[in-house]
Amino acid sequence: MLGTIIFEGSGEADCLQLIVGCPKAGTGPPLHTDSIPMSRHYASVLAELARQRGFDGYLLNFECPLRGGLEQARALAGWILLLRSELVIKVGTHAQVIWYDSVVFNGQVRWQDRLNNLNLPFFLSSDAFFTNYTWPPSFPALTAQYFMSLDPVLISDATKGPTISSVKSLQSIFTGVDVWGRGSHGGGGFGCYKALTHIDPQSLGLSVALFGQAWTWESEQDKPGWNWDQWWEYERKLWIGPADPQEVIPVPDAPRRPGEPECPHDAFEPVSAFFVHATPPDPAQLVFYTSFSPGVGRSWFVEGVNVLQTKDGWADVDKQSALGDLVWPRPSVTWENNDCPDPLPSASSMLDMSDAWNGGDNLKVSIDCAGSTADDAFFRCIWLPVQSLNVTSLTSYDVNIVYKTVACEGTDLDLGLFVKPLMLGGGDLPEISVGASTQSDLKNGWTRQVLSFSLSPSTANASIAVGLIIGFVAEDPSRPLDFSVSLGQLAVYPCSPTAHVLKGIPGILWAKFQSTKPLASPSTSLSGLLTWDIASSFPRLTLEVISSPEDPNPVWILDDTKERFPSFLYFNIYVNPQRLSGSVAGAAAAIFIGTTGLDGRANRFYVDSAMLPKNVMDGRGLRFYVQGVSDKGDVLPWEMCAYVDYMFELGGR
C-alpha cells in the first residue's frame, strides 16, 4: 500500500521546498551552488511517516510546473533517489516509489500517456512508472518497444555493484486505466476490458494501474434501494464476472475523439481474466489468515457472537481478506471416490453478512446433489478445495478452520479438514504428510478443526490445496438433497515449537485513556485517545535443579522463530459504565464500540461520544477494554487483555 504525494495548481513552491529541505530559524546564509541543492530532510520525514503508518512507499504525482525548469527537474530526480534510499532503510527492501506520468524532463507538465525519452529520467530514479490514462490503442505496444530499446546498463546491469536504482522490467510500467472513463480507452466501467486487451499483461508483459475502482459504488449509491448486497453483485461483475456465466454484461459504446478510428472488441471480460493466478506467500514467511471478508458488512461478530448491528453498514479496508481462491466465486467439487458414477453435485458460494465467526460475514457454500439409485449411494463423499497455497519442505504447518453446517432433513454430514497437492502445469504430484485433524465445538453452532502437514524432504516447494472432505449420509438416497457449509475463518501458519521449547503467550500489557475534551456535568460529549502496548510472557517456570555443571541440556529453551513475539490483526474495543455506586460489571458484560485498523495506526483508538451507548454516560466514569485478535485469528481471553478507567468530573451530579 502506497501513500500519495501530490502537487497540483499552486504547489510550485512546495515542490521546490521538498527538494531543498526545511532551513531552521536563525541559520546563516544558505549554500550557493551552480545547481539546486538536494536535502535528505523531507525524504527522511516521509520515510519515517511510511514506517509509522505501515505503508510501503509513495506514488509521486507532480501535476504543477517546476519553475526551475530543467535544473529543478534534475534535482527532483536526484531527490527521488534519496527518498528511495530512506525508504529502504526505514521500511525495508520491498519499499517502492512510483512516478506518475506528469512532469517531464524540462519541468513542464506534459502527460505522455506512455514511457518515452521525455519522462525516462524520472522512471530511472523510481521503482516503477504509472502512465496517464488517455492513451490511444497503439501506446502500450510503443511503451514496451521503447523499454526494450533501453541500454541494459540503465535498467538491469548487475556489474555496477550496489546502487540506489532498482532493476526495471516491463512489469515496472503500470499502464493507467480510469474506471470512470474520462478519456480512457473503452470508456471505463464495464468497458475497462477494452483497455486491458491492449495492455495485455500476460503477453505484452506490462502491468496495469486501475484508478477509481470505487466506481462500482459511487456510480450507483444514489439509486433507490442501493445496499451492500447490490454493490457486491455489481462489484464482482467488474472483477470476476457475473454469478451466472451465461449472463451477458451490457457495455455502452465509448466516446471517440475526433478522427479516432473505430476499435472493435469482443464481448465483456472481467478484470481477473487478464492476469495469471498466483498463490499467496508461503505461510512460513507470512501467516495466511482470512475471515472471508470483502471489507464491508452490516454486523460485527466476535467468536460467533453478534456484538454490533448497524443500520447503514460499515466499511474498513483493513478487514478485507481472501475469499478462498478455490471456492469463490465458483466452487469446484469432485467426488472423493473417483469411480462414483453419479453426476457431480452442483455448488455455489456467496457472502453471507447475517452471520460470522470473527468479523462481518461468512462464505456460504451451498451444495445440491441429485438422488441416486446406486447400491452405495446412502453414503457419498466430495472434496471441496478452499484455498491454494505455496509451501516449502523442512517446515511443518498447522491449518485451522472454523465452519458451521446446515443439512436438509434426512441428511447427516461428516466433515474432515485435509490438504492435497495442487497440480499447476506438468510434473509429478508432490508427497504431503497430513496428520489427523482434531475437532472442537464452538459457540453458536460453529466448529473448529486443526491439522498439521508437511512436504516430503525430497520436494523443495509445492502448491497445495486446503479444503474439506465432506461425507453425507442420506436416509433415502434416491431423493435429491442439499446442504451448506459456512466458512468463518481459515488460518495456515508454521507449527508451534515442540513441547520443550518455551513459546511466549500474547497479551495486552497496559491500556491508557487520555481525554481531549474533559467531561463535566451536564455535558455528555466525550472524546479522547485510547492507547496500549502488547507483550509476550512465558508460562510459569518450574525451576529444576541442575544435576551437573557439565549437563549439556539447558534449563530452558526459548522460541527463537519469527513467532516468538505476538502479532495482531486488530483489536476489539469495549466499554463498561462505572456505576454511581462505584461498581463495575465484569468484562464479559462490556459493550463493543469498535475495532482498530481504519486510521492506519497500531495500538490506538479514537473514542468519541457518537460511538458510546448513551446509558454508559450516566455513571461515575467509564472502563475501556482492549481485546487483541492474533494474526492466526485467536481472540485473547479476557485475563490476557487490559482495561483502563476514566472518571468523570461529576460536578453537580
C-alpha positions in Angstrom: 0.0 0.0 0.0 1.4 3.3 -1.1 0.9 6.9 0.2 0.4 9.6 -2.4 2.5 12.8 -2.6 0.6 15.1 -5.0 1.2 18.7 -6.0 -1.4 20.5 -8.1 -2.3 24.0 -9.1 -0.4 26.4 -6.8 2.0 23.8 -5.4 5.1 25.0 -7.2 6.8 26.5 -4.1 6.2 23.3 -2.2 7.7 21.2 -5.0 11.0 23.2 -4.5 10.8 23.0 -0.7 10.6 19.2 -0.9 14.0 19.2 -2.6 15.9 21.8 -0.6 14.6 20.9 2.8 13.5 23.0 5.7 16.0 25.6 6.9 16.0 26.1 10.7 15.3 29.6 12.2 18.4 31.6 12.9 20.7 29.9 10.4 23.2 31.8 8.4 23.2 32.3 4.6 22.3 29.1 2.6 24.8 27.3 0.4 25.3 28.8 -3.1 25.9 26.4 -5.9 25.5 26.2 -9.6 22.6 23.9 -9.2 19.7 23.3 -6.8 20.9 21.6 -3.7 19.2 18.4 -2.5 18.4 17.8 1.1 17.5 14.5 2.8 15.2 16.3 5.2 11.8 15.5 3.7 12.9 12.2 2.2 13.7 11.1 5.8 10.5 12.6 7.2 8.3 10.9 4.6 10.1 7.5 5.0 9.5 7.7 8.8 5.8 8.6 8.1 5.6 5.5 5.9 7.2 3.3 8.6 4.8 4.7 11.3 1.7 4.4 9.2 2.5 0.9 7.8 2.5 1.6 4.1 5.2 0.6 1.7 6.3 3.7 -0.2 4.8 6.5 -2.3 3.2 7.4 -5.6 4.7 10.7 -6.7 2.2 12.9 -8.7 3.6 16.3 -9.6 0.9 18.0 -11.7 2.2 21.5 -11.4 5.1 23.0 -13.4 8.6 23.3 -11.9 9.7 26.9 -12.1 13.3 25.8 -12.0 12.8 24.1 -15.3 15.4 21.6 -16.4 17.6 22.2 -13.4 14.8 21.6 -10.9 13.6 18.5 -12.7 17.1 17.0 -12.5 17.3 17.9 -8.8 13.8 16.3 -8.3 15.0 13.1 -10.0 18.0 13.1 -7.6 15.8 13.7 -4.6 13.7 10.6 -5.6 16.8 8.5 -5.2 17.2 10.0 -1.7 13.6 9.1 -0.9 14.1 5.5 -2.1 17.2 5.0 0.0 15.5 6.3 3.1 12.5 4.1 2.5 14.7 1.0 2.1 16.4 1.8 5.5 13.1 2.6 7.4 10.5 0.5 5.6 12.5 -2.4 4.0 13.9 -3.6 0.7 10.3 -4.1 -0.5 9.6 -0.3 -0.4 8.6 1.3 -3.6 8.4 4.7 -5.2 6.2 5.0 -8.3 6.4 8.1 -10.6 3.2 9.3 -12.2 3.4 10.4 -15.9 3.0 14.2 -15.5 6.1 16.5 -15.3 8.7 15.8 -17.9 12.5 16.5 -18.1 12.2 20.3 -18.6 9.8 20.8 -15.7 6.7 21.2 -17.8 3.5 19.3 -17.1 3.0 17.2 -20.3 1.2 13.9 -19.9 2.8 11.5 -22.3 0.4 8.5 -21.8 3.4 6.2 -22.2 7.1 5.9 -21.4 9.4 7.8 -23.6 12.5 10.0 -23.5 10.7 12.9 -22.0 9.8 11.1 -18.8 12.5 8.5 -18.8 14.8 10.2 -16.1 12.0 10.0 -13.5 11.4 6.3 -14.3 15.1 5.5 -13.8 15.1 7.2 -10.4 12.0 5.4 -9.3 11.0 1.8 -8.9 8.1 2.0 -11.3 6.2 4.2 -13.7 2.4 4.9 -13.8 1.2 6.2 -17.2 -1.6 8.7 -17.7 -5.0 7.2 -18.8 -5.7 8.9 -22.1 -3.5 6.8 -24.4 -4.6 5.6 -27.8 -4.7 1.8 -28.5 -1.2 1.8 -30.0 0.6 3.3 -27.0 1.0 0.2 -24.8 2.9 -1.6 -27.5 5.0 1.5 -28.2 5.8 1.7 -24.5 7.0 -1.9 -24.5 9.0 -1.3 -27.6 10.7 1.8 -26.2 11.6 0.0 -22.9 13.2 -2.9 -24.8 15.3 -0.4 -26.7 16.9 1.0 -23.5 20.5 0.2 -22.7 20.5 -2.7 -20.2 23.1 -0.8 -18.1 20.3 1.7 -17.3 17.8 -0.8 -16.1 19.3 -4.1 -15.0 23.1 -4.1 -15.2 24.5 -6.1 -12.3 28.1 -5.2 -12.9 27.7 -1.7 -11.4 27.7 -3.1 -7.9 25.3 -1.8 -5.2 23.2 1.1 -6.4 20.2 3.0 -5.2 18.4 2.4 -8.6 16.2 -0.6 -8.8 16.2 -3.2 -11.5 13.5 -2.5 -14.1 11.3 -4.8 -16.2 8.2 -4.4 -18.4 6.2 -5.1 -15.2 7.7 -1.9 -13.7 5.5 0.1 -16.1 1.9 0.4 -14.9 -0.4 1.5 -17.8 -3.2 3.6 -16.4 -6.9 2.8 -16.8 -9.5 5.1 -15.4 -12.6 3.1 -14.3 -14.6 6.3 -14.5 -13.7 6.7 -18.2 -12.6 10.3 -18.6 -10.7 9.7 -21.8 -9.6 6.2 -21.0 -9.9 3.7 -23.9 -13.1 1.7 -23.7 -14.9 4.4 -21.6 -14.2 2.9 -18.2 -16.7 0.9 -16.2 -17.5 -2.4 -17.8 -15.6 -1.2 -20.8 -12.3 -1.3 -19.0 -11.6 -4.7 -20.5 -11.1 -3.0 -23.9 -8.1 -1.0 -22.4 -6.8 -4.2 -20.7 -6.9 -6.0 -24.0 -4.3 -3.6 -25.4 -2.2 -3.6 -22.3 -2.2 -7.4 -22.4 -0.3 -8.1 -19.2 0.1 -11.8 -19.9 1.6 -11.5 -23.4 3.0 -8.0 -23.7 4.2 -8.0 -20.1 3.1 -4.6 -18.9 1.4 -4.0 -15.6 -1.9 -2.3 -15.0 -2.8 0.7 -12.8 -6.6 0.9 -12.2 -7.8 4.3 -11.0 -11.2 5.0 -9.4 -12.2 1.4 -8.5 -14.9 2.9 -6.2 -16.9 3.4 -9.4 -18.9 0.3 -8.6 -20.3 2.0 -5.5 -20.1 5.7 -6.2 -21.8 5.5 -9.6 -24.8 3.7 -8.1 -25.0 4.8 -4.5 -27.8 7.4 -5.0 -30.2 5.0 -6.6 -33.2 3.9 -4.5 -32.7 0.7 -2.5 -28.9 0.6 -3.2 -27.2 -1.5 -0.5 -24.2 -3.6 0.2 -25.6 -6.8 -1.4 -26.4 -5.0 -4.6 -23.0 -3.3 -4.6 -21.3 -6.7 -4.1 -23.1 -8.2 -7.0 -22.1 -5.2 -9.2 -18.6 -5.3 -7.9 -18.0 -8.9 -8.7 -19.2 -8.5 -12.2 -16.4 -6.0 -12.9 -13.7 -8.1 -11.3 -14.6 -11.7 -11.9 -17.8 -11.7 -13.9 -21.4 -12.5 -13.1 -22.5 -15.3 -10.8 -24.3 -16.8 -13.8 -21.6 -17.4 -16.5 -24.4 -17.2 -19.2 -25.4 -13.6 -18.2 -24.5 -11.0 -20.8 -23.0 -7.8 -19.4 -24.0 -4.8 -21.5 -21.2 -2.5 -22.3 -22.0 1.0 -23.5 -20.3 2.4 -26.6 -17.3 4.5 -25.5 -17.0 8.1 -26.9 -14.3 8.5 -29.5 -12.1 11.5 -30.1 -12.4 13.4 -33.3 -10.7 11.4 -36.1 -10.1 8.4 -33.9 -10.8 5.1 -35.8 -13.2 2.5 -34.5 -11.5 -0.2 -32.4 -13.7 -3.3 -32.3 -13.6 -5.6 -29.3 -15.0 -9.0 -28.3 -17.6 -9.4 -25.6 -17.1 -8.3 -22.0 -14.4 -10.0 -19.9 -13.8 -9.3 -16.2 -10.6 -7.7 -15.0 -9.3 -11.0 -13.5 -9.3 -12.7 -16.9 -6.3 -10.7 -17.9 -4.0 -11.9 -15.1 -2.2 -15.1 -14.2 -3.5 -16.6 -10.9 -0.9 -16.6 -8.2 -0.9 -18.3 -4.8 -0.4 -16.2 -1.6 3.0 -16.0 0.1 4.4 -19.1 1.9 2.7 -19.1 5.4 6.2 -19.8 6.8 7.0 -16.2 5.8 3.7 -14.6 6.3 0.8 -16.2 8.2 -2.1 -16.8 6.0 -5.4 -15.7 7.6 -8.8 -15.0 6.2 -12.2 -14.3 7.6 -13.6 -14.3 4.0 -14.4 -10.6 4.3 -14.7 -8.1 1.5 -14.1 -5.3 3.9 -17.7 -4.3 4.4 -20.6 -5.5 6.4 -23.7 -4.8 8.5 -22.8 -6.5 11.7 -19.7 -7.4 13.7 -19.1 -10.8 15.4 -16.6 -11.9 18.0 -16.2 -15.6 18.3 -19.7 -16.2 16.8 -21.4 -13.6 19.0 -23.0 -10.6 17.3 -21.7 -7.6 19.2 -22.7 -4.8 16.7 -25.7 -4.3 14.4 -25.7 -1.3 12.1 -28.4 0.3 10.0 -26.3 1.6 7.1 -23.3 -0.9 7.3 -19.6 -0.4 7.8 -16.6 -0.3 5.5 -13.0 -0.9 6.6 -10.3 -2.0 4.1 -8.2 -3.2 7.0 -10.6 -6.0 7.5 -10.5 -7.2 3.8 -9.2 -10.7 3.4 -9.0 -13.5 0.8 -12.3 -15.1 -0.2 -10.9 -18.6 -0.9 -9.5 -18.7 -4.4 -10.6 -22.3 -5.0 -14.1 -21.9 -3.6 -15.1 -18.4 -4.7 -16.6 -17.2 -6.9 -17.4 -20.7 -8.2 -16.6 -23.8 -6.1 -15.2 -26.8 -7.9 -16.2 -30.0 -6.1 -15.1 -33.6 -7.1 -16.1 -37.0 -5.9 -13.6 -38.1 -3.2 -14.1 -41.6 -4.6 -13.2 -41.1 -8.3 -15.1 -44.1 -9.5 -18.5 -42.7 -8.4 -20.8 -42.9 -11.5 -23.2 -40.2 -10.3 -23.1 -36.7 -11.8 -21.2 -34.2 -9.6 -23.3 -32.1 -7.2 -23.8 -28.5 -8.1 -22.1 -26.0 -5.9 -22.3 -22.2 -5.4 -20.8 -19.8 -3.0 -21.9 -16.4 -1.7 -21.0 -13.9 1.1 -23.5 -14.2 3.9 -23.5 -11.0 6.1 -26.0 -12.3 8.6 -23.6 -14.5 10.5 -19.8 -14.7 11.1 -17.2 -16.2 13.4 -14.9 -13.2 13.6 -15.8 -10.1 11.5 -18.8 -9.3 9.5 -19.6 -12.3 7.2 -19.0 -15.9 6.3 -18.6 -17.6 2.9 -21.6 -19.8 2.5 -21.1 -22.8 0.2 -24.3 -24.4 -1.0 -24.3 -28.0 -2.3 -27.2 -29.6 -4.3 -27.0 -33.3 -5.0 -29.3 -35.3 -7.2 -30.8 -38.5 -6.0 -29.1 -41.8 -6.8 -30.2 -45.5 -7.1 -26.7 -46.9 -6.8 -26.2 -49.5 -4.2 -23.7 -47.5 -2.2 -25.5 -44.1 -2.6 -26.5 -43.9 1.0 -23.0 -42.6 1.7 -21.2 -40.3 -0.8 -18.2 -38.1 -0.3 -16.9 -35.0 -2.1 -13.7 -32.9 -2.0 -14.3 -29.2 -1.6 -11.0 -27.2 -2.1 -11.0 -23.8 -0.5 -7.6 -22.1 -0.7 -4.4 -22.6 -2.7 -1.0 -22.0 -1.0 2.7 -22.4 -1.8 4.7 -24.2 0.8 8.2 -25.4 1.3 9.8 -28.5 2.7 11.5 -28.8 6.1 8.6 -26.8 7.6 5.6 -28.2 9.3 2.4 -26.2 9.0 -0.8 -26.0 11.1 -4.2 -25.5 9.4 -7.0 -24.1 11.5 -10.6 -23.8 10.0 -13.8 -22.6 11.6 -17.2 -23.5 10.0 -20.8 -24.4 10.6 -23.1 -26.7 8.6 -26.8 -26.9 7.8 -28.3 -30.0 6.1 -31.8 -30.9 4.8 -33.9 -33.3 6.7 -32.7 -36.9 6.4 -29.1 -36.0 5.7 -26.2 -36.3 8.1 -22.8 -34.7 7.4 -19.3 -35.7 8.3 -16.6 -33.1 7.5 -12.8 -33.5 7.6 -10.1 -30.9 7.1 -7.5 -32.0 4.6 -4.6 -30.9 2.4 -3.9 -32.1 -1.1 -1.3 -31.4 -3.7 -2.3 -29.0 -6.4 -1.2 -29.6 -9.9 -0.1 -26.5 -11.7 1.4 -27.5 -15.1 3.2 -30.7 -15.7 5.3 -32.9 -13.4 4.7 -35.4 -10.6 2.4 -34.6 -7.7 4.4 -33.9 -4.5 4.1 -36.1 -1.5 2.4 -34.5 1.5 2.3 -35.9 5.0 -1.0 -35.0 6.6 -1.8 -35.6 10.2 -5.2 -36.4 11.7 -7.4 -33.5 12.3 -8.8 -32.6 15.8 -12.3 -31.2 16.2 -13.9 -29.0 18.8 -17.3 -27.5 19.2 -17.5 -23.7 19.5 -20.3 -21.2 20.3 -23.5 -20.8 18.3 -23.1 -23.9 16.2 -19.5 -23.2 14.9 -16.9 -26.0 14.7 -13.1 -25.8 14.6 -10.8 -28.4 13.0 -7.0 -28.3 13.2 -4.4 -30.4 11.5 -0.7 -30.4 10.7 1.0 -31.2 7.4 4.4 -31.1 5.8 6.0 -31.8 2.4 8.3 -34.7 1.9 12.0 -33.7 2.3 12.6 -34.6 -1.4 10.2 -31.8 -2.5 11.7 -28.2 -2.3 8.3 -26.4 -2.6 4.9 -27.1 -4.0 1.4 -25.7 -4.4 -1.2 -27.3 -2.2 -5.0 -27.0 -1.7 -6.6 -26.7 1.7 -10.1 -27.9 1.8 -12.8 -30.1 3.3 -13.7 -33.7 2.6 -17.5 -33.8 3.1 -19.2 -37.1 3.6 -23.0 -37.1 3.5 -25.4 -39.9 4.5 -28.9 -39.9 3.1 -31.8 -41.8 4.7 -33.3 -42.0 1.2 -30.5 -41.6 -1.4 -33.0 -41.7 -4.3 -34.2 -38.3 -3.3 -32.3 -35.1 -4.1 -30.6 -33.4 -1.1 -28.9 -30.2 -0.2 -26.7 -28.8 2.5 -24.5 -25.8 3.1 -21.1 -25.2 4.8 -20.5 -21.7 6.1 -16.7 -20.9 6.3 -16.0 -18.5 9.1 -12.2 -18.5 9.3 -9.1 -20.1 7.9 -5.5 -19.8 9.0 -2.3 -21.5 8.0 1.0 -21.0 9.8 4.2 -22.8 10.9 3.7 -25.4 13.6 4.3 -24.3 17.2 7.6 -25.3 18.7 7.9 -28.7 20.3 6.8 -29.1 23.9 10.3 -28.5 25.4 10.6 -25.1 23.6 9.1 -22.2 25.6 6.8 -20.0 23.5 5.6 -16.6 24.6 1.9 -16.1 25.4 0.5 -13.0 23.8 -1.3 -10.3 25.9 -2.1 -6.7 26.3 0.4 -5.1 28.7 -1.4 -1.9 29.7 -4.0 0.5 28.4 -4.3 4.3 28.8 -7.1 6.7 28.0 -6.3 10.4 27.6 -9.3 12.7 27.2 -9.1 15.5 24.7 -12.3 17.0 25.9 -12.9 16.5 29.7 -16.4 15.6 30.5 -18.2 17.7 33.1 -21.8 17.7 34.1 -24.2 18.3 32.4 -22.3 17.7 29.2 -22.3 14.2 27.6 -19.7 15.0 24.9 -16.6 12.9 25.3 -13.6 12.5 23.1 -10.1 11.0 23.7 -7.4 8.6 22.7 -7.1 5.1 23.9 -3.6 3.6 23.6 -2.0 0.3 24.8 1.0 -1.9 24.4 1.4 -5.6 23.7 3.5 -8.1 25.5 4.6 -11.7 25.5 5.0 -13.8 28.7 6.3 -17.3 29.3 4.4 -19.9 31.3 5.1 -20.3 35.0 8.7 -21.6 35.5 9.3 -24.7 37.4 13.0 -24.5 38.1 14.8 -27.8 38.1 18.0 -28.5 39.9 21.0 -28.6 37.6 22.4 -32.1 38.0 25.9 -31.1 36.9 27.7 -28.1 35.5 28.6 -30.3 32.6 25.0 -31.1 31.7 24.6 -30.2 28.0 20.8 -29.7 28.4 19.9 -26.0 29.1 17.5 -25.2 31.9 15.1 -23.8 29.3 15.0 -23.4 25.5 13.3 -20.3 24.2 11.4 -20.0 20.9 13.7 -18.1 18.5 11.5 -18.1 15.4 9.6 -15.2 13.9 6.6 -16.2 16.0 8.4 -15.5 19.3 6.6 -12.2 19.7 2.9 -11.8 19.2 1.4 -10.2 16.1 -2.2 -9.0 16.0 -4.7 -8.5 13.2 -6.7 -5.9 15.1 -8.1 -5.0 18.5 -11.7 -5.0 19.7 -12.6 -2.2 22.0 -15.3 -2.4 24.7 -16.7 -0.2 27.4 -18.4 -0.7 30.7 -20.0 2.1 32.8 -18.7 2.9 36.3 -21.9 3.0 38.3 -22.6 5.8 40.7 -22.3 3.1 43.4 -18.7 2.5 42.4 -19.2 -1.0 41.0 -18.3 -2.1 37.5 -19.7 -5.2 35.7 -17.3 -7.9 34.6 -15.5 -7.8 31.2 -18.0 -10.4 29.7 -20.7 -7.7 30.1 -18.7 -5.0 28.3 -20.3 -3.3 25.3 -18.4 -3.4 22.0 -17.7 0.1 20.5 -15.3 -0.6 17.6 -12.1 -2.1 16.2 -8.7 -0.7 15.2 -7.4 -0.5 11.7 -9.2 2.3 9.8 -6.9 5.1 10.8 -3.8 3.1 9.9 -2.1 3.4 13.4 -1.3 0.5 15.6 -2.2 0.3 19.2 -4.5 3.2 19.4 -8.2 4.0 19.1 -10.1 7.3 18.9 -13.1 7.5 21.2 -15.9 10.0 20.8 -19.5 10.3 22.1 -21.1 9.1 18.8 -19.8 5.5 19.3 -20.7 5.3 23.0 -24.1 4.0 24.1 -26.0 6.7 25.9 -26.7 4.7 29.0 -22.9 4.3 29.8 -22.7 8.1 30.4 -24.9 8.0 33.5 -22.4 6.8 36.0 -19.1 8.0 37.6 -17.0 7.1 34.6 -16.0 4.5 32.0 -13.9 1.4 31.9 -12.4 0.7 28.5 -11.2 -2.8 27.5 -8.7 -3.7 24.8 -9.0 -7.2 23.4 -6.5 -8.5 20.8 -7.1 -10.8 17.8 -3.9 -12.6 16.9 -2.7 -13.0 13.3 -4.0 -16.5 13.4 -7.5 -15.4 14.3 -7.4 -16.2 18.0 -9.3 -13.8 20.3 -7.4 -13.2 23.6 -9.1 -14.4 26.7 -10.2 -11.6 29.0 -7.4 -12.4 31.5 -4.8 -11.6 28.9 -6.5 -8.3 27.9 -6.1 -4.9 29.5 -8.5 -2.2 30.8 -8.3 1.4 31.9 -10.7 3.5 34.0 -11.7 7.1 33.2 -13.6 9.0 35.8 -15.9 11.9 35.0 -15.8 15.3 36.7 -19.2 14.9 38.3 -19.8 18.5 39.4 -23.4 18.8 40.5 -24.4 15.2 39.6 
